[in-house]
Amino acid sequence: MRNFIFRCPATGYNVQGTHDSGGQPLPTYVSQNCLACRAVHLVNPATGKLMAEEVRRPVPPT
Ligand SMILES: [Zn+2]
């Protein structure tokens, strides 16, 4: 289980995210149910950046 902090784009709050990779390499982005705004965000668990902040093009769902 990896813990990381990301910034909710809707509220600006820092939110703790978790991802259980099951022993697999970390995916580039993981979906997180945001505790601040109740929406789902795609977050890079290595950097805590949102997908929307890092790239301007859609990526295929994992
Ligand atoms: Zn949010």
N, CA, C, O and the ligand as a Tripos MOL2 file, in Angstrom:
@<TRIPOS>MOLECULE
protein
  249   247    63     0     0
PROTEIN
NO_CHARGES

@<TRIPOS>ATOM
      1 N           0.8540   -1.2000    0.0000 N.3       1 MET1
      2 CA          0.0000    0.0000    0.0000 C.3       1 MET1
      3 C           0.8820    1.2390    0.0000 C.2       1 MET1
      4 O           1.7600    1.3890    0.8490 O.2       1 MET1
      5 N           0.6430    2.1140   -0.9460 N.am      2 ARG2
      6 CA          1.4070    3.3440   -1.0190 C.3       2 ARG2
      7 C           0.4870    4.5090   -0.6660 C.2       2 ARG2
      8 O          -0.6360    4.6060   -1.1620 O.2       2 ARG2
      9 N           0.9790    5.3800    0.1910 N.am      3 ASN3
     10 CA          0.2340    6.5800    0.5510 C.3       3 ASN3
     11 C           0.8830    7.7950   -0.1130 C.2       3 ASN3
     12 O           2.1040    7.8660   -0.2510 O.2       3 ASN3
     13 N           0.0630    8.7250   -0.5090 N.am      4 PHE4
     14 CA          0.5860    9.9350   -1.1260 C.3       4 PHE4
     15 C          -0.4360   11.0470   -0.9100 C.2       4 PHE4
     16 O          -1.5890   10.8010   -0.5550 O.2       4 PHE4
     17 N           0.0150   12.2580   -1.1310 N.am      5 ILE5
     18 CA         -0.8570   13.4200   -0.9570 C.3       5 ILE5
     19 C          -1.0750   14.0700   -2.3160 C.2       5 ILE5
     20 O          -0.1280   14.2920   -3.0710 O.2       5 ILE5
     21 N          -2.3140   14.3670   -2.6100 N.am      6 PHE6
     22 CA         -2.5910   15.1250   -3.8200 C.3       6 PHE6
     23 C          -3.4880   16.3060   -3.4720 C.2       6 PHE6
     24 O          -4.1280   16.3400   -2.4210 O.2       6 PHE6
     25 N          -3.5150   17.2600   -4.3760 N.am      7 ARG7
     26 CA         -4.2960   18.4720   -4.1310 C.3       7 ARG7
     27 C          -5.5870   18.3930   -4.9330 C.2       7 ARG7
     28 O          -5.5720   18.2800   -6.1590 O.2       7 ARG7
     29 N          -6.6820   18.4550   -4.2290 N.am      8 CYS8
     30 CA         -7.9860   18.3980   -4.8760 C.3       8 CYS8
     31 C          -8.1940   19.6530   -5.7160 C.2       8 CYS8
     32 O          -8.1160   20.7640   -5.1920 O.2       8 CYS8
     33 N          -8.4570   19.4910   -7.0160 N.am      9 PRO9
     34 CA         -8.6190   20.6640   -7.8780 C.3       9 PRO9
     35 C          -9.9170   21.4120   -7.6280 C.2       9 PRO9
     36 O         -10.0400   22.5780   -8.0000 O.2       9 PRO9
     37 N         -10.8800   20.7590   -7.0050 N.am     10 ALA10
     38 CA        -12.1730   21.3940   -6.7850 C.3      10 ALA10
     39 C         -12.1640   22.2460   -5.5200 C.2      10 ALA10
     40 O         -12.7750   23.3140   -5.4850 O.2      10 ALA10
     41 N         -11.4760   21.7790   -4.4850 N.am     11 THR11
     42 CA        -11.5190   22.4720   -3.1970 C.3      11 THR11
     43 C         -10.1830   23.0960   -2.8150 C.2      11 THR11
     44 O         -10.1300   23.9820   -1.9620 O.2      11 THR11
     45 N          -9.0930   22.6310   -3.4510 N.am     12 GLY12
     46 CA         -7.7760   23.1320   -3.0910 C.3      12 GLY12
     47 C          -7.1900   22.4740   -1.8650 C.2      12 GLY12
     48 O          -6.0820   22.8170   -1.4510 O.2      12 GLY12
     49 N          -7.9150   21.5260   -1.2680 N.am     13 TYR13
     50 CA         -7.4100   20.8510   -0.0860 C.3      13 TYR13
     51 C          -6.4070   19.7740   -0.4640 C.2      13 TYR13
     52 O          -6.4990   19.1680   -1.5320 O.2      13 TYR13
     53 N          -5.4610   19.5470    0.4130 N.am     14 ASN14
     54 CA         -4.5790   18.4060    0.2590 C.3      14 ASN14
     55 C          -5.2940   17.1760    0.7960 C.2      14 ASN14
     56 O          -5.8120   17.1770    1.9120 O.2      14 ASN14
     57 N          -5.3130   16.1310   -0.0170 N.am     15 VAL15
     58 CA         -6.0480   14.9280    0.3210 C.3      15 VAL15
     59 C          -5.0800   13.7460    0.2890 C.2      15 VAL15
     60 O          -4.2370   13.6420   -0.6020 O.2      15 VAL15
     61 N          -5.2130   12.8680    1.2630 N.am     16 GLN16
     62 CA         -4.3710   11.6700    1.2600 C.3      16 GLN16
     63 C          -4.9800   10.6200    0.3580 C.2      16 GLN16
     64 O          -6.1670   10.3080    0.4520 O.2      16 GLN16
     65 N          -4.1580   10.0820   -0.5100 N.am     17 GLY17
     66 CA         -4.5810    8.9990   -1.3820 C.3      17 GLY17
     67 C          -3.8010    7.7410   -1.0620 C.2      17 GLY17
     68 O          -2.7050    7.7970   -0.5060 O.2      17 GLY17
     69 N          -4.3720    6.6200   -1.4140 N.am     18 THR18
     70 CA         -3.6880    5.3490   -1.2140 C.3      18 THR18
     71 C          -3.8500    4.5080   -2.4720 C.2      18 THR18
     72 O          -4.8230    4.6350   -3.2150 O.2      18 THR18
     73 N          -2.8690    3.6510   -2.6790 N.am     19 HIS19
     74 CA         -2.9800    2.7280   -3.8030 C.3      19 HIS19
     75 C          -2.3120    1.4190   -3.4170 C.2      19 HIS19
     76 O          -1.1710    1.3990   -2.9550 O.2      19 HIS19
     77 N          -3.0330    0.3360   -3.6120 N.am     20 ASP20
     78 CA         -2.4840   -0.9860   -3.3530 C.3      20 ASP20
     79 C          -2.1610   -1.6170   -4.6990 C.2      20 ASP20
     80 O          -3.0570   -2.0240   -5.4390 O.2      20 ASP20
     81 N          -0.8770   -1.6940   -5.0050 N.am     21 SER21
     82 CA         -0.4680   -2.1890   -6.3210 C.3      21 SER21
     83 C          -0.3960   -3.7080   -6.3490 C.2      21 SER21
     84 O          -0.2060   -4.2980   -7.4130 O.2      21 SER21
     85 N          -0.5400   -4.3350   -5.2190 N.am     22 GLY22
     86 CA         -0.4980   -5.7880   -5.1820 C.3      22 GLY22
     87 C           0.8390   -6.3540   -5.6210 C.2      22 GLY22
     88 O           0.8970   -7.4570   -6.1630 O.2      22 GLY22
     89 N           1.9130   -5.6130   -5.3930 N.am     23 GLY23
     90 CA          3.2310   -6.0730   -5.7750 C.3      23 GLY23
     91 C           3.6220   -5.7220   -7.1990 C.2      23 GLY23
     92 O           4.7470   -5.9790   -7.6270 O.2      23 GLY23
     93 N           2.6880   -5.1330   -7.9290 N.am     24 GLN24
     94 CA          2.9870   -4.7240   -9.3010 C.3      24 GLN24
     95 C           3.6130   -3.3250   -9.2830 C.2      24 GLN24
     96 O           3.4550   -2.5820   -8.3150 O.2      24 GLN24
     97 N           4.3210   -2.9740  -10.3570 N.am     25 PRO25
     98 CA          4.8320   -1.5970  -10.4350 C.3      25 PRO25
     99 C           3.6880   -0.5970  -10.3750 C.2      25 PRO25
    100 O           2.5770   -0.8770  -10.8250 O.2      25 PRO25
    101 N           3.9680    0.5550   -9.8210 N.am     26 LEU26
    102 CA          2.9480    1.5850   -9.7280 C.3      26 LEU26
    103 C           2.4910    2.0060  -11.1110 C.2      26 LEU26
    104 O           3.3230    2.2410  -11.9880 O.2      26 LEU26
    105 N           1.1990    2.1060  -11.3250 N.am     27 PRO27
    106 CA          0.7270    2.6910  -12.5850 C.3      27 PRO27
    107 C           1.0320    4.1770  -12.5930 C.2      27 PRO27
    108 O           1.2800    4.7790  -11.5480 O.2      27 PRO27
    109 N           1.0110    4.7630  -13.7810 N.am     28 THR28
    110 CA          1.2940    6.1950  -13.8700 C.3      28 THR28
    111 C           0.2380    6.9990  -13.1310 C.2      28 THR28
    112 O           0.5400    7.9590  -12.4230 O.2      28 THR28
    113 N          -1.0160    6.5790  -13.3150 N.am     29 TYR29
    114 CA         -2.1010    7.2850  -12.6450 C.3      29 TYR29
    115 C          -3.0370    6.2910  -11.9820 C.2      29 TYR29
    116 O          -3.2920    5.2030  -12.4980 O.2      29 TYR29
    117 N          -3.5320    6.6870  -10.8440 N.am     30 VAL30
    118 CA         -4.5260    5.8780  -10.1550 C.3      30 VAL30
    119 C          -5.7370    6.7500   -9.8740 C.2      30 VAL30
    120 O          -5.6070    7.9500   -9.6330 O.2      30 VAL30
    121 N          -6.9110    6.1420   -9.9060 N.am     31 SER31
    122 CA         -8.1270    6.8900   -9.6050 C.3      31 SER31
    123 C          -8.3140    6.9270   -8.0920 C.2      31 SER31
    124 O          -8.1370    5.9230   -7.4020 O.2      31 SER31
    125 N          -8.6710    8.0900   -7.6000 N.am     32 GLN32
    126 CA         -8.8470    8.2740   -6.1680 C.3      32 GLN32
    127 C         -10.2240    8.8640   -5.9000 C.2      32 GLN32
    128 O         -10.6210    9.8490   -6.5220 O.2      32 GLN32
    129 N         -10.9340    8.2630   -4.9820 N.am     33 ASN33
    130 CA        -12.1800    8.8620   -4.5170 C.3      33 ASN33
    131 C         -11.8120    9.9730   -3.5390 C.2      33 ASN33
    132 O         -11.2980    9.7210   -2.4500 O.2      33 ASN33
    133 N         -12.0850   11.1940   -3.9490 N.am     34 CYS34
    134 CA        -11.6310   12.3510   -3.1860 C.3      34 CYS34
    135 C         -12.4820   12.5400   -1.9410 C.2      34 CYS34
    136 O         -13.7090   12.5950   -2.0200 O.2      34 CYS34
    137 N         -11.8220   12.6410   -0.7840 N.am     35 LEU35
    138 CA        -12.5440   12.8340    0.4660 C.3      35 LEU35
    139 C         -13.0320   14.2690    0.6170 C.2      35 LEU35
    140 O         -13.9160   14.5460    1.4270 O.2      35 LEU35
    141 N         -12.4610   15.1730   -0.1570 N.am     36 ALA36
    142 CA        -12.8260   16.5830   -0.0250 C.3      36 ALA36
    143 C         -14.0590   16.9290   -0.8390 C.2      36 ALA36
    144 O         -14.9520   17.6220   -0.3520 O.2      36 ALA36
    145 N         -14.1150   16.4480   -2.0820 N.am     37 CYS37
    146 CA        -15.2280   16.8450   -2.9530 C.3      37 CYS37
    147 C         -16.0670   15.6580   -3.4090 C.2      37 CYS37
    148 O         -17.0470   15.8370   -4.1320 O.2      37 CYS37
    149 N         -15.6980   14.4580   -3.0000 N.am     38 ARG38
    150 CA        -16.4800   13.2520   -3.3020 C.3      38 ARG38
    151 C         -16.4390   12.8560   -4.7730 C.2      38 ARG38
    152 O         -17.1720   11.9620   -5.1960 O.2      38 ARG38
    153 N         -15.6040   13.5020   -5.5370 N.am     39 ALA39
    154 CA        -15.4560   13.1200   -6.9390 C.3      39 ALA39
    155 C         -14.2750   12.1620   -7.0600 C.2      39 ALA39
    156 O         -13.6150   11.8390   -6.0720 O.2      39 ALA39
    157 N         -14.0270   11.7200   -8.2710 N.am     40 VAL40
    158 CA        -12.8930   10.8440   -8.5410 C.3      40 VAL40
    159 C         -11.8510   11.6350   -9.3170 C.2      40 VAL40
    160 O         -12.1670   12.2910  -10.3100 O.2      40 VAL40
    161 N         -10.6130   11.5670   -8.8590 N.am     41 HIS41
    162 CA         -9.5140   12.2310   -9.5630 C.3      41 HIS41
    163 C          -8.5060   11.1870   -9.9960 C.2      41 HIS41
    164 O          -8.3250   10.1640   -9.3350 O.2      41 HIS41
    165 N          -7.8500   11.4580  -11.1180 N.am     42 LEU42
    166 CA         -6.7430   10.6160  -11.5650 C.3      42 LEU42
    167 C          -5.4580   11.2780  -11.1120 C.2      42 LEU42
    168 O          -5.1610   12.4130  -11.4830 O.2      42 LEU42
    169 N          -4.6930   10.5450  -10.2980 N.am     43 VAL43
    170 CA         -3.5240   11.1130   -9.6410 C.3      43 VAL43
    171 C          -2.3040   10.2540   -9.9340 C.2      43 VAL43
    172 O          -2.3860    9.0260   -9.9600 O.2      43 VAL43
    173 N          -1.1800   10.9090  -10.1520 N.am     44 ASN44
    174 CA          0.0900   10.2070  -10.2600 C.3      44 ASN44
    175 C           0.5960    9.9300   -8.8490 C.2      44 ASN44
    176 O           0.9440   10.8700   -8.1350 O.2      44 ASN44
    177 N           0.6490    8.6790   -8.4280 N.am     45 PRO45
    178 CA          1.0280    8.3810   -7.0460 C.3      45 PRO45
    179 C           2.4890    8.6580   -6.7510 C.2      45 PRO45
    180 O           2.8870    8.7490   -5.5900 O.2      45 PRO45
    181 N           3.2940    8.7910   -7.8030 N.am     46 ALA46
    182 CA          4.7080    9.0760   -7.5810 C.3      46 ALA46
    183 C           4.9470   10.5450   -7.2700 C.2      46 ALA46
    184 O           5.8690   10.8850   -6.5270 O.2      46 ALA46
    185 N           4.1230   11.4110   -7.8330 N.am     47 THR47
    186 CA          4.3460   12.8460   -7.6810 C.3      47 THR47
    187 C           3.2220   13.5460   -6.9360 C.2      47 THR47
    188 O           3.4070   14.6560   -6.4360 O.2      47 THR47
    189 N           2.0590   12.9110   -6.8580 N.am     48 GLY48
    190 CA          0.9070   13.5710   -6.2630 C.3      48 GLY48
    191 C           0.2340   14.5610   -7.1930 C.2      48 GLY48
    192 O          -0.6850   15.2780   -6.7970 O.2      48 GLY48
    193 N           0.6980   14.5950   -8.4330 N.am     49 LYS49
    194 CA          0.0940   15.5110   -9.4010 C.3      49 LYS49
    195 C          -1.1340   14.8660  -10.0350 C.2      49 LYS49
    196 O          -1.1950   13.6520  -10.2310 O.2      49 LYS49
    197 N          -2.1010   15.7090  -10.3460 N.am     50 LEU50
    198 CA         -3.2540   15.2300  -11.0850 C.3      50 LEU50
    199 C          -2.8900   15.0570  -12.5500 C.2      50 LEU50
    200 O          -2.0330   15.7570  -13.0890 O.2      50 LEU50
    201 N          -3.5700   14.0980  -13.1790 N.am     51 MET51
    202 CA         -3.3210   13.8790  -14.5900 C.3      51 MET51
    203 C          -3.5350   15.1660  -15.3850 C.2      51 MET51
    204 O          -2.7800   15.4590  -16.3120 O.2      51 MET51
    205 N          -4.5510   15.9220  -15.0270 N.am     52 ALA52
    206 CA         -4.8650   17.1390  -15.7580 C.3      52 ALA52
    207 C          -3.7570   18.1800  -15.6290 C.2      52 ALA52
    208 O          -3.6320   19.0580  -16.4830 O.2      52 ALA52
    209 N          -2.9500   18.0910  -14.5680 N.am     53 GLU53
    210 CA         -1.8600   19.0400  -14.3870 C.3      53 GLU53
    211 C          -0.6250   18.6450  -15.1790 C.2      53 GLU53
    212 O           0.2070   19.4920  -15.5060 O.2      53 GLU53
    213 N          -0.5060   17.3620  -15.4840 N.am     54 GLU54
    214 CA          0.7370   16.8810  -16.0820 C.3      54 GLU54
    215 C           0.6440   16.7600  -17.5930 C.2      54 GLU54
    216 O           1.6220   17.0090  -18.2980 O.2      54 GLU54
    217 N          -0.5230   16.3790  -18.0970 N.am     55 VAL55
    218 CA         -0.6710   16.1800  -19.5320 C.3      55 VAL55
    219 C          -1.9330   16.8880  -19.9990 C.2      55 VAL55
    220 O          -2.8530   17.1370  -19.2200 O.2      55 VAL55
    221 N          -1.9530   17.1970  -21.2540 N.am     56 ARG56
    222 CA         -3.1100   17.8830  -21.8190 C.3      56 ARG56
    223 C          -3.8460   16.9930  -22.8110 C.2      56 ARG56
    224 O          -4.7210   17.4560  -23.5430 O.2      56 ARG56
    225 N          -3.4910   15.7310  -22.8290 N.am     57 ARG57
    226 CA         -4.1900   14.8230  -23.7290 C.3      57 ARG57
    227 C          -4.6890   13.6270  -22.9150 C.2      57 ARG57
    228 O          -4.0680   13.2600  -21.9180 O.2      57 ARG57
    229 N          -5.7780   13.0310  -23.3210 N.am     58 PRO58
    230 CA         -6.3040   11.8750  -22.5700 C.3      58 PRO58
    231 C          -5.4100   10.6640  -22.7260 C.2      58 PRO58
    232 O          -4.7350   10.4960  -23.7420 O.2      58 PRO58
    233 N          -5.4130    9.8390  -21.7260 N.am     59 VAL59
    234 CA         -4.6790    8.5780  -21.7920 C.3      59 VAL59
    235 C          -5.6900    7.4400  -21.6760 C.2      59 VAL59
    236 O          -6.7540    7.6130  -21.0820 O.2      59 VAL59
    237 N          -5.3650    6.2880  -22.2380 N.am     60 PRO60
    238 CA         -6.3130    5.1710  -22.1450 C.3      60 PRO60
    239 C          -6.5220    4.7520  -20.7120 C.2      60 PRO60
    240 O          -5.5890    4.8040  -19.9110 O.2      60 PRO60
    241 N          -7.7050    4.3450  -20.3760 N.am     61 PRO61
    242 CA         -7.9350    3.8500  -19.0080 C.3      61 PRO61
    243 C          -7.1710    2.5690  -18.7660 C.2      61 PRO61
    244 O          -6.9640    1.7730  -19.6820 O.2      61 PRO61
    245 N          -6.7630    2.3790  -17.5610 N.am     62 THR62
    246 CA         -5.9980    1.1810  -17.2260 C.3      62 THR62
    247 C          -6.9400    0.0870  -16.7560 C.2      62 THR62
    248 O          -6.4940   -1.0110  -16.4240 O.2      62 THR62
    249 ZN        -11.5550   16.4830   -5.0250 Zn       63 ZN63
@<TRIPOS>BOND
     1     1     2 1
     2     2     3 1
     3     3     4 2
     4     3     5 am
     5     5     6 1
     6     6     7 1
     7     7     8 2
     8     7     9 am
     9     9    10 1
    10    10    11 1
    11    11    12 2
    12    11    13 am
    13    13    14 1
    14    14    15 1
    15    15    16 2
    16    15    17 am
    17    17    18 1
    18    18    19 1
    19    19    20 2
    20    19    21 am
    21    21    22 1
    22    22    23 1
    23    23    24 2
    24    23    25 am
    25    25    26 1
    26    26    27 1
    27    27    28 2
    28    27    29 am
    29    29    30 1
    30    30    31 1
    31    31    32 2
    32    31    33 am
    33    33    34 1
    34    34    35 1
    35    35    36 2
    36    35    37 am
    37    37    38 1
    38    38    39 1
    39    39    40 2
    40    39    41 am
    41    41    42 1
    42    42    43 1
    43    43    44 2
    44    43    45 am
    45    45    46 1
    46    46    47 1
    47    47    48 2
    48    47    49 am
    49    49    50 1
    50    50    51 1
    51    51    52 2
    52    51    53 am
    53    53    54 1
    54    54    55 1
    55    55    56 2
    56    55    57 am
    57    57    58 1
    58    58    59 1
    59    59    60 2
    60    59    61 am
    61    61    62 1
    62    62    63 1
    63    63    64 2
    64    63    65 am
    65    65    66 1
    66    66    67 1
    67    67    68 2
    68    67    69 am
    69    69    70 1
    70    70    71 1
    71    71    72 2
    72    71    73 am
    73    73    74 1
    74    74    75 1
    75    75    76 2
    76    75    77 am
    77    77    78 1
    78    78    79 1
    79    79    80 2
    80    79    81 am
    81    81    82 1
    82    82    83 1
    83    83    84 2
    84    83    85 am
    85    85    86 1
    86    86    87 1
    87    87    88 2
    88    87    89 am
    89    89    90 1
    90    90    91 1
    91    91    92 2
    92    91    93 am
    93    93    94 1
    94    94    95 1
    95    95    96 2
    96    95    97 am
    97    97    98 1
    98    98    99 1
    99    99   100 2
   100    99   101 am
   101   101   102 1
   102   102   103 1
   103   103   104 2
   104   103   105 am
   105   105   106 1
   106   106   107 1
   107   107   108 2
   108   107   109 am
   109   109   110 1
   110   110   111 1
   111   111   112 2
   112   111   113 am
   113   113   114 1
   114   114   115 1
   115   115   116 2
   116   115   117 am
   117   117   118 1
   118   118   119 1
   119   119   120 2
   120   119   121 am
   121   121   122 1
   122   122   123 1
   123   123   124 2
   124   123   125 am
   125   125   126 1
   126   126   127 1
   127   127   128 2
   128   127   129 am
   129   129   130 1
   130   130   131 1
   131   131   132 2
   132   131   133 am
   133   133   134 1
   134   134   135 1
   135   135   136 2
   136   135   137 am
   137   137   138 1
   138   138   139 1
   139   139   140 2
   140   139   141 am
   141   141   142 1
   142   142   143 1
   143   143   144 2
   144   143   145 am
   145   145   146 1
   146   146   147 1
   147   147   148 2
   148   147   149 am
   149   149   150 1
   150   150   151 1
   151   151   152 2
   152   151   153 am
   153   153   154 1
   154   154   155 1
   155   155   156 2
   156   155   157 am
   157   157   158 1
   158   158   159 1
   159   159   160 2
   160   159   161 am
   161   161   162 1
   162   162   163 1
   163   163   164 2
   164   163   165 am
   165   165   166 1
   166   166   167 1
   167   167   168 2
   168   167   169 am
   169   169   170 1
   170   170   171 1
   171   171   172 2
   172   171   173 am
   173   173   174 1
   174   174   175 1
   175   175   176 2
   176   175   177 am
   177   177   178 1
   178   178   179 1
   179   179   180 2
   180   179   181 am
   181   181   182 1
   182   182   183 1
   183   183   184 2
   184   183   185 am
   185   185   186 1
   186   186   187 1
   187   187   188 2
   188   187   189 am
   189   189   190 1
   190   190   191 1
   191   191   192 2
   192   191   193 am
   193   193   194 1
   194   194   195 1
   195   195   196 2
   196   195   197 am
   197   197   198 1
   198   198   199 1
   199   199   200 2
   200   199   201 am
   201   201   202 1
   202   202   203 1
   203   203   204 2
   204   203   205 am
   205   205   206 1
   206   206   207 1
   207   207   208 2
   208   207   209 am
   209   209   210 1
   210   210   211 1
   211   211   212 2
   212   211   213 am
   213   213   214 1
   214   214   215 1
   215   215   216 2
   216   215   217 am
   217   217   218 1
   218   218   219 1
   219   219   220 2
   220   219   221 am
   221   221   222 1
   222   222   223 1
   223   223   224 2
   224   223   225 am
   225   225   226 1
   226   226   227 1
   227   227   228 2
   228   227   229 am
   229   229   230 1
   230   230   231 1
   231   231   232 2
   232   231   233 am
   233   233   234 1
   234   234   235 1
   235   235   236 2
   236   235   237 am
   237   237   238 1
   238   238   239 1
   239   239   240 2
   240   239   241 am
   241   241   242 1
   242   242   243 1
   243   243   244 2
   244   243   245 am
   245   245   246 1
   246   246   247 1
   247   247   248 2
@<TRIPOS>SUBSTRUCTURE
     1 MET1         2 RESIDUE 1 A MET
     2 ARG2         6 RESIDUE 1 A ARG
     3 ASN3        10 RESIDUE 1 A ASN
     4 PHE4        14 RESIDUE 1 A PHE
     5 ILE5        18 RESIDUE 1 A ILE
     6 PHE6        22 RESIDUE 1 A PHE
     7 ARG7        26 RESIDUE 1 A ARG
     8 CYS8        30 RESIDUE 1 A CYS
     9 PRO9        34 RESIDUE 1 A PRO
    10 ALA10       38 RESIDUE 1 A ALA
    11 THR11       42 RESIDUE 1 A THR
    12 GLY12       46 RESIDUE 1 A GLY
    13 TYR13       50 RESIDUE 1 A TYR
    14 ASN14       54 RESIDUE 1 A ASN
    15 VAL15       58 RESIDUE 1 A VAL
    16 GLN16       62 RESIDUE 1 A GLN
    17 GLY17       66 RESIDUE 1 A GLY
    18 THR18       70 RESIDUE 1 A THR
    19 HIS19       74 RESIDUE 1 A HIS
    20 ASP20       78 RESIDUE 1 A ASP
    21 SER21       82 RESIDUE 1 A SER
    22 GLY22       86 RESIDUE 1 A GLY
    23 GLY23       90 RESIDUE 1 A GLY
    24 GLN24       94 RESIDUE 1 A GLN
    25 PRO25       98 RESIDUE 1 A PRO
    26 LEU26      102 RESIDUE 1 A LEU
    27 PRO27      106 RESIDUE 1 A PRO
    28 THR28      110 RESIDUE 1 A THR
    29 TYR29      114 RESIDUE 1 A TYR
    30 VAL30      118 RESIDUE 1 A VAL
    31 SER31      122 RESIDUE 1 A SER
    32 GLN32      126 RESIDUE 1 A GLN
    33 ASN33      130 RESIDUE 1 A ASN
    34 CYS34      134 RESIDUE 1 A CYS
    35 LEU35      138 RESIDUE 1 A LEU
    36 ALA36      142 RESIDUE 1 A ALA
    37 CYS37      146 RESIDUE 1 A CYS
    38 ARG38      150 RESIDUE 1 A ARG
    39 ALA39      154 RESIDUE 1 A ALA
    40 VAL40      158 RESIDUE 1 A VAL
    41 HIS41      162 RESIDUE 1 A HIS
    42 LEU42      166 RESIDUE 1 A LEU
    43 VAL43      170 RESIDUE 1 A VAL
    44 ASN44      174 RESIDUE 1 A ASN
    45 PRO45      178 RESIDUE 1 A PRO
    46 ALA46      182 RESIDUE 1 A ALA
    47 THR47      186 RESIDUE 1 A THR
    48 GLY48      190 RESIDUE 1 A GLY
    49 LYS49      194 RESIDUE 1 A LYS
    50 LEU50      198 RESIDUE 1 A LEU
    51 MET51      202 RESIDUE 1 A MET
    52 ALA52      206 RESIDUE 1 A ALA
    53 GLU53      210 RESIDUE 1 A GLU
    54 GLU54      214 RESIDUE 1 A GLU
    55 VAL55      218 RESIDUE 1 A VAL
    56 ARG56      222 RESIDUE 1 A ARG
    57 ARG57      226 RESIDUE 1 A ARG
    58 PRO58      230 RESIDUE 1 A PRO
    59 VAL59      234 RESIDUE 1 A VAL
    60 PRO60      238 RESIDUE 1 A PRO
    61 PRO61      242 RESIDUE 1 A PRO
    62 THR62      246 RESIDUE 1 A THR
    63 ZN63       249 GROUP 0 **** ****
